[in-house]
Amino acid sequence: MQQDAAQENPKKLFVGNLSFNTTRETVESIFSEYGTLTDVALIIDRMSGRSKGIAFVTFETQEQAQAAIEALNGFEVDGRELIVNVA
């Protein structure tokens, strides 16, 4: 039996299709409406120093994470529709 290298964490969400101008603070503000966040990571390009357009958001509970997915997948931020799912 083969075990997957990466295990899904139902409390950690992938957030894609972010504008390159969206800040960590904006992501934190939007997602904190759905529960207590334990971590927010906006991925930054090392060479340019700007956002790569993706983030990872971790909630305290799986229920909070699921509520955020249902509410924010397709939600428009800075002119772009977010892609939100379990990381």
Contacts in CASP RR format, 6 or more apart in sequence:
PFRMAT RR
TARGET T0000
AUTHOR 0000-0000-0000
METHOD contacts of the structure
MODEL  1
MQQDAAQENPKKLFVGNLSFNTTRETVESIFSEYGTLTDVALIIDRMSGR
SKGIAFVTFETQEQAQAAIEALNGFEVDGRELIVNVA
8 86 0 8 1.000
8 87 0 8 1.000
9 58 0 8 1.000
9 86 0 8 1.000
9 87 0 8 1.000
10 62 0 8 1.000
10 65 0 8 1.000
10 66 0 8 1.000
10 86 0 8 1.000
11 38 0 8 1.000
11 58 0 8 1.000
11 59 0 8 1.000
11 60 0 8 1.000
11 61 0 8 1.000
11 62 0 8 1.000
11 64 0 8 1.000
11 65 0 8 1.000
12 39 0 8 1.000
12 56 0 8 1.000
12 57 0 8 1.000
12 58 0 8 1.000
12 59 0 8 1.000
12 65 0 8 1.000
12 86 0 8 1.000
12 87 0 8 1.000
13 31 0 8 1.000
13 56 0 8 1.000
13 57 0 8 1.000
13 58 0 8 1.000
13 59 0 8 1.000
13 65 0 8 1.000
13 68 0 8 1.000
13 69 0 8 1.000
13 84 0 8 1.000
13 85 0 8 1.000
13 86 0 8 1.000
13 87 0 8 1.000
14 54 0 8 1.000
14 55 0 8 1.000
14 56 0 8 1.000
14 83 0 8 1.000
14 84 0 8 1.000
14 85 0 8 1.000
14 86 0 8 1.000
14 87 0 8 1.000
15 27 0 8 1.000
15 31 0 8 1.000
15 54 0 8 1.000
15 55 0 8 1.000
15 56 0 8 1.000
15 57 0 8 1.000
15 72 0 8 1.000
15 82 0 8 1.000
15 83 0 8 1.000
15 84 0 8 1.000
16 53 0 8 1.000
16 54 0 8 1.000
16 55 0 8 1.000
16 82 0 8 1.000
16 83 0 8 1.000
16 84 0 8 1.000
17 53 0 8 1.000
17 80 0 8 1.000
17 81 0 8 1.000
17 82 0 8 1.000
17 83 0 8 1.000
18 27 0 8 1.000
18 42 0 8 1.000
18 51 0 8 1.000
18 53 0 8 1.000
18 54 0 8 1.000
18 55 0 8 1.000
18 77 0 8 1.000
18 78 0 8 1.000
18 80 0 8 1.000
18 82 0 8 1.000
19 51 0 8 1.000
19 53 0 8 1.000
19 77 0 8 1.000
19 78 0 8 1.000
19 79 0 8 1.000
19 80 0 8 1.000
20 50 0 8 1.000
20 51 0 8 1.000
20 53 0 8 1.000
21 51 0 8 1.000
21 78 0 8 1.000
22 42 0 8 1.000
22 51 0 8 1.000
22 53 0 8 1.000
22 77 0 8 1.000
22 78 0 8 1.000
22 80 0 8 1.000
23 42 0 8 1.000
24 40 0 8 1.000
24 41 0 8 1.000
24 42 0 8 1.000
24 55 0 8 1.000
26 77 0 8 1.000
26 78 0 8 1.000
27 40 0 8 1.000
27 42 0 8 1.000
27 55 0 8 1.000
27 57 0 8 1.000
28 37 0 8 1.000
28 40 0 8 1.000
28 57 0 8 1.000
30 72 0 8 1.000
30 75 0 8 1.000
30 77 0 8 1.000
31 37 0 8 1.000
31 40 0 8 1.000
31 57 0 8 1.000
31 59 0 8 1.000
31 68 0 8 1.000
31 72 0 8 1.000
34 59 0 8 1.000
34 64 0 8 1.000
34 67 0 8 1.000
34 68 0 8 1.000
34 71 0 8 1.000
34 72 0 8 1.000
35 59 0 8 1.000
35 60 0 8 1.000
35 61 0 8 1.000
35 64 0 8 1.000
35 67 0 8 1.000
35 68 0 8 1.000
36 59 0 8 1.000
36 60 0 8 1.000
36 61 0 8 1.000
36 64 0 8 1.000
37 57 0 8 1.000
37 58 0 8 1.000
37 59 0 8 1.000
37 60 0 8 1.000
38 58 0 8 1.000
38 59 0 8 1.000
38 60 0 8 1.000
39 56 0 8 1.000
39 57 0 8 1.000
39 58 0 8 1.000
40 55 0 8 1.000
40 56 0 8 1.000
40 57 0 8 1.000
40 58 0 8 1.000
41 55 0 8 1.000
41 56 0 8 1.000
41 57 0 8 1.000
42 51 0 8 1.000
42 53 0 8 1.000
42 54 0 8 1.000
42 55 0 8 1.000
43 51 0 8 1.000
43 52 0 8 1.000
43 53 0 8 1.000
43 54 0 8 1.000
43 55 0 8 1.000
43 56 0 8 1.000
44 50 0 8 1.000
44 51 0 8 1.000
44 52 0 8 1.000
45 51 0 8 1.000
45 52 0 8 1.000
56 87 0 8 1.000
57 68 0 8 1.000
58 65 0 8 1.000
59 65 0 8 1.000
59 68 0 8 1.000
65 86 0 8 1.000
68 84 0 8 1.000
69 84 0 8 1.000
69 85 0 8 1.000
69 86 0 8 1.000
72 82 0 8 1.000
72 84 0 8 1.000
73 82 0 8 1.000
73 83 0 8 1.000
73 84 0 8 1.000
73 85 0 8 1.000
74 81 0 8 1.000
74 82 0 8 1.000
74 83 0 8 1.000
74 84 0 8 1.000
75 81 0 8 1.000
75 82 0 8 1.000
75 84 0 8 1.000
76 82 0 8 1.000
END
